[in-house]
Amino acid sequence: MTPKPLQFKSLVEVGQMIRQGEATSAGVTQVMLDLIAGMDGGLKSYIHLCADRALAQAGTADAEIAAGIYKGPLHGVPIAVKDLCYTTYAPTRAGTTIYKDFVPTYNATVVDRLETAGAVILGKLSMTEGAYTGHHPTIPVPVNPWNREYWVGTSSSGSGVAPSAGLCFASLGSDTGGSIRYPCATCGLTGIKPTWGRVSRHGVFALADSLDHMGPMARSAADCAAVLQVIAGWDAQDPTSLDVPVPDYMAEIGKSVRDMRIGIDRSFAFDGIDPQVVDALEGALEVFIKLGARVVEVTLPEYDALVNAWVRMCAIETAVAHRDTYPARADDYGRDLAQLIDEGRATTGMQAAEGHHLRIAFSAAFETMFGDMDCMLCPTMPTPTPSLADMADYGADPDVLGAIMRFTAPFDFSGSPTVTLPSGFDSAGMPLSMQIVGPKLGEAAIIRAAHAYQSATDWHARHPNMGA
């Protein structure tokens, strides 16, 4: 068997290589920088590269490890962050032109935690404007490394492209309506949208504060667990962060799922869904049964009205987030984000209250379901990865938006943790994806289930042909 190229090894594996002296952080970082220089001109995943700083961090990591100071699985490993995370050493544009020269005076908590754990930050990854659906018309759109004619997902687009193409070993993304999950689905990655409040949002540019989640994107559940371990936990600077203990997520790796109750709502997961998506999910259920899990039939609370309310509920909070620059600088905004803010500004208090009541009812009823199951399985998207042509008016057409958000928006509203992971390939050779959804603060259980599935399959181990 041909050895896997360094850039496609897992984060955990590379971290061990660096720890054991089989590789140096400086050497691995230089490989990443060379690959970025050679390939990212066509992929457009990075919006700002921090090459000199990354090499300096790598040198420090090597010296620390040589001195017997080991900070954990991320120590010396090159990763990258979405460009809505504040950094004092690089601009934080948030996909806009308005903030193209904005250099914050402090780092996002998640950035500080990554660097405290010894991670090497390669740079900032491109994203849609303001973390909504469309890229600003003046900013290049990241390209799907599996096939440039296919959608790369929003809004953490660069955060999906870079690890998929072997240009970092993990990335940070954000998710308000599916923005960690879509790029993971389209790029063949694993990603965790944690419980709302599990990861600090201090120093993170907001789309909609009560819906925004920060989480890791990487090649496996184990890699994501290693990153989540570092960034999770209470933060005095974020009053919405949860002051509860953080479990040892890495301890879940390798645990059995025997007798774990896997919920499935067949109507929700299968009705009106592309047969290729259905077949892949049925195959995943069979894998879990063979691993000793028990499949439990469940019925999701009514979700259609809630999904239909997502744009309006997101819009009112986005209008607040942009009140200092919109409408004062409306001409600097792209179509999709401007349209969203206009809707938010036009929404009445009664409409907002109706959406809020839908959210409360769904969230409570869904959490109650975990008395009968440990986690729930469903697709990530209702179709295989769509083409760019199919998604041309994604942000402007509420019908297209509502259809694709069927499996994502409900769990942003409820704040429930999910892990997205590859489940096969479609007839066009593009990745298929599924979600494992857990109860609030149930990241440990979904990580265990995801790793068990990935131990029995190899979908997550495949990578696009990047000439290596």
Backbone hydrogen bonds, N-H to C=O, Kabsch-Sander energy under -0.5 kcal/mol:
donor,donor_aa,acceptor,acceptor_aa,energy
8,F,5,P,-1.9
9,K,6,L,-1.8
14,V,10,S,-2.6
15,G,11,L,-2.7
16,Q,12,V,-1.9
17,M,13,E,-2.2
18,I,14,V,-2.4
19,R,15,G,-2.2
20,Q,16,Q,-2.6
21,G,18,I,-0.9
22,E,17,M,-2.0
23,A,17,M,-1.3
28,V,24,T,-2.6
29,T,25,S,-2.9
30,Q,26,A,-2.1
31,V,27,G,-1.9
32,M,28,V,-2.2
33,L,29,T,-2.6
34,D,30,Q,-2.5
35,L,31,V,-2.3
36,I,32,M,-2.7
37,A,33,L,-2.4
38,G,34,D,-2.0
39,M,35,L,-2.3
40,D,36,I,-2.1
42,G,39,M,-1.7
43,L,39,M,-1.1
44,K,40,D,-2.8
47,I,124,K,-2.4
48,H,124,K,-1.7
50,C,122,L,-3.2
54,A,50,C,-2.6
55,L,51,A,-2.3
56,A,52,D,-2.0
57,Q,53,R,-2.6
58,A,54,A,-2.6
59,G,55,L,-2.3
60,T,56,A,-2.1
61,A,57,Q,-2.5
62,D,58,A,-2.5
63,A,59,G,-2.1
64,E,60,T,-2.5
65,I,61,A,-2.6
66,A,62,D,-2.3
67,A,63,A,-1.4
68,G,65,I,-1.5
69,I,64,E,-3.0
70,Y,68,G,-0.8
75,H,72,G,-2.1
76,G,118,G,-2.9
77,V,74,L,-2.2
79,I,120,V,-3.1
80,A,170,A,-1.5
81,V,123,G,-2.0
82,K,172,L,-0.6
83,D,125,L,-2.1
84,L,82,K,-1.1
85,C,82,K,-2.1
86,Y,84,L,-0.6
86,Y,203,G,-3.1
90,A,87,T,-0.6
92,T,102,F,-2.8
93,R,91,P,-0.5
94,A,83,D,-2.4
96,T,93,R,-1.6
100,K,97,T,-1.4
102,F,99,Y,-1.7
103,V,101,D,-0.7
108,A,86,Y,-2.5
109,T,202,H,-1.8
112,D,108,A,-2.3
113,R,109,T,-2.5
114,L,110,V,-1.9
115,E,111,V,-2.4
116,T,112,D,-2.5
117,A,113,R,-1.5
118,G,115,E,-1.5
119,A,114,L,-2.2
120,V,77,V,-2.2
121,I,119,A,-0.6
122,L,79,I,-3.2
122,L,120,V,-0.8
124,K,48,H,-2.8
125,L,81,V,-2.9
126,S,45,S,-3.0
128,T,155,S,-1.4
129,E,134,G,-2.3
130,G,94,A,-2.8
131,A,128,T,-1.7
132,Y,129,E,-1.9
136,H,95,G,-0.6
139,I,136,H,-2.2
143,V,43,L,-2.5
144,N,150,Y,-0.6
150,Y,147,N,-2.1
151,W,386,P,-2.6
156,S,179,S,-1.2
157,S,155,S,-1.8
158,G,126,S,-1.8
159,S,126,S,-0.5
160,G,156,S,-0.9
160,G,157,S,-0.9
161,V,157,S,-2.2
162,A,158,G,-2.4
164,S,160,G,-1.3
165,A,161,V,-2.5
166,G,163,P,-0.6
167,L,162,A,-3.4
168,C,162,A,-0.5
169,F,78,P,-2.2
171,S,217,M,-2.5
172,L,80,A,-1.1
173,G,215,G,-2.8
175,D,213,H,-2.6
182,Y,178,G,-3.4
184,C,180,I,-1.5
185,A,181,R,-2.4
186,T,182,Y,-2.6
187,C,183,P,-1.7
188,G,184,C,-0.7
189,L,184,C,-2.4
190,T,218,A,-2.9
191,G,420,T,-2.1
192,I,216,P,-2.1
193,K,191,G,-0.5
193,K,418,T,-2.5
196,W,415,G,-1.7
198,R,195,T,-2.5
199,V,195,T,-0.5
200,S,231,I,-0.6
204,V,201,R,-1.7
205,F,84,L,-2.7
211,L,208,A,-2.3
212,D,208,A,-1.8
213,H,175,D,-1.1
215,G,173,G,-2.3
217,M,171,S,-2.5
218,A,190,T,-3.0
224,C,220,S,-2.1
225,A,221,A,-2.5
226,A,222,A,-2.0
227,V,223,D,-1.7
228,L,224,C,-3.1
229,Q,225,A,-2.3
230,V,226,A,-0.8
230,V,227,V,-0.8
231,I,227,V,-1.9
232,A,228,L,-2.3
233,G,198,R,-2.8
238,D,235,D,-2.1
241,S,238,D,-2.1
242,L,197,G,-2.7
244,V,242,L,-1.6
249,Y,247,P,-1.3
251,A,248,D,-0.9
252,E,249,Y,-1.6
253,I,250,M,-1.1
255,K,252,E,-1.8
259,D,292,G,-3.0
260,M,257,V,-2.5
262,I,260,M,-0.8
262,I,294,R,-3.2
263,G,261,R,-0.7
263,G,375,C,-3.6
264,I,296,V,-2.2
266,R,264,I,-0.8
269,A,265,D,-3.1
270,F,266,R,-2.2
271,D,266,R,-0.7
271,D,267,S,-1.3
273,I,270,F,-1.9
274,D,382,P,-2.4
277,V,274,D,-0.8
278,V,274,D,-2.1
279,D,275,P,-2.9
280,A,276,Q,-1.8
281,L,277,V,-2.0
282,E,278,V,-2.8
283,G,279,D,-2.2
284,A,280,A,-1.7
285,L,281,L,-2.2
286,E,282,E,-1.9
287,V,283,G,-1.8
288,F,284,A,-2.3
289,I,285,L,-2.2
290,K,286,E,-2.3
291,L,287,V,-1.6
292,G,289,I,-1.5
293,A,288,F,-2.5
294,R,260,M,-3.0
296,V,262,I,-2.9
298,V,264,I,-1.9
307,V,303,Y,-2.7
308,N,304,D,-2.4
309,A,305,A,-1.1
310,W,307,V,-1.4
313,M,309,A,-2.6
314,C,310,W,-3.1
315,A,311,V,-2.7
316,I,312,R,-1.9
317,E,313,M,-0.9
318,T,314,C,-2.3
319,A,315,A,-2.5
320,V,316,I,-1.1
321,A,317,E,-2.3
322,H,318,T,-1.7
323,R,320,V,-1.4
325,T,322,H,-1.5
326,Y,322,H,-2.2
329,R,325,T,-2.7
330,A,327,P,-1.9
332,D,329,R,-2.1
333,Y,330,A,-1.8
338,A,334,G,-2.0
339,Q,335,R,-2.6
340,L,336,D,-2.0
341,I,337,L,-2.4
342,D,338,A,-2.5
343,E,339,Q,-1.9
344,G,340,L,-2.3
345,R,341,I,-2.5
346,A,342,D,-1.3
347,T,343,E,-0.9
347,T,344,G,-0.6
352,A,348,T,-2.2
353,A,349,G,-2.3
354,E,350,M,-2.3
355,G,351,Q,-2.0
356,H,352,A,-2.2
357,H,353,A,-2.4
358,L,354,E,-2.0
359,R,355,G,-2.1
360,I,356,H,-2.3
361,A,357,H,-2.3
362,F,358,L,-2.5
363,S,359,R,-2.6
364,A,360,I,-2.2
365,A,361,A,-2.1
366,F,362,F,-3.0
367,E,363,S,-2.1
368,T,364,A,-1.7
369,M,365,A,-1.0
369,M,366,F,-0.7
370,F,367,E,-1.2
371,G,368,T,-1.8
372,D,369,M,-2.2
373,M,369,M,-0.6
374,D,261,R,-2.4
375,C,261,R,-1.6
376,M,437,V,-2.6
377,L,263,G,-2.8
378,C,435,Q,-1.9
380,T,433,S,-1.1
385,T,431,P,-0.6
388,L,149,E,-2.5
391,M,387,S,-1.2
392,A,389,A,-1.2
394,Y,391,M,-1.7
397,D,393,D,-2.1
401,L,397,D,-2.3
402,G,398,P,-2.7
403,A,399,D,-2.1
404,I,400,V,-2.0
405,M,401,L,-1.3
406,R,403,A,-1.0
408,T,405,M,-1.2
409,A,405,M,-1.7
411,F,408,T,-1.0
412,D,408,T,-0.8
412,D,409,A,-1.0
413,F,409,A,-2.3
414,S,410,P,-1.9
416,S,411,F,-0.8
418,T,193,K,-2.3
419,V,436,I,-2.3
420,T,191,G,-3.0
421,L,434,M,-2.4
423,S,432,L,-2.1
424,G,432,L,-0.8
426,D,430,M,-2.8
429,G,426,D,-1.9
432,L,424,G,-2.9
434,M,421,L,-2.3
435,Q,378,C,-3.7
436,I,419,V,-2.3
437,V,376,M,-3.1
437,V,435,Q,-0.5
438,G,417,P,-2.9
442,G,439,P,-2.3
446,I,442,G,-1.6
447,I,443,E,-2.4
448,R,444,A,-2.2
449,A,445,A,-2.3
450,A,446,I,-2.5
451,H,447,I,-2.7
452,A,448,R,-2.2
453,Y,449,A,-2.2
454,Q,450,A,-2.5
455,S,451,H,-1.8
456,A,452,A,-0.9
456,A,453,Y,-0.8
457,T,453,Y,-0.7
461,A,458,D,-1.0
462,R,458,D,-0.5
462,R,459,W,-1.2
466,M,464,P,-1.1
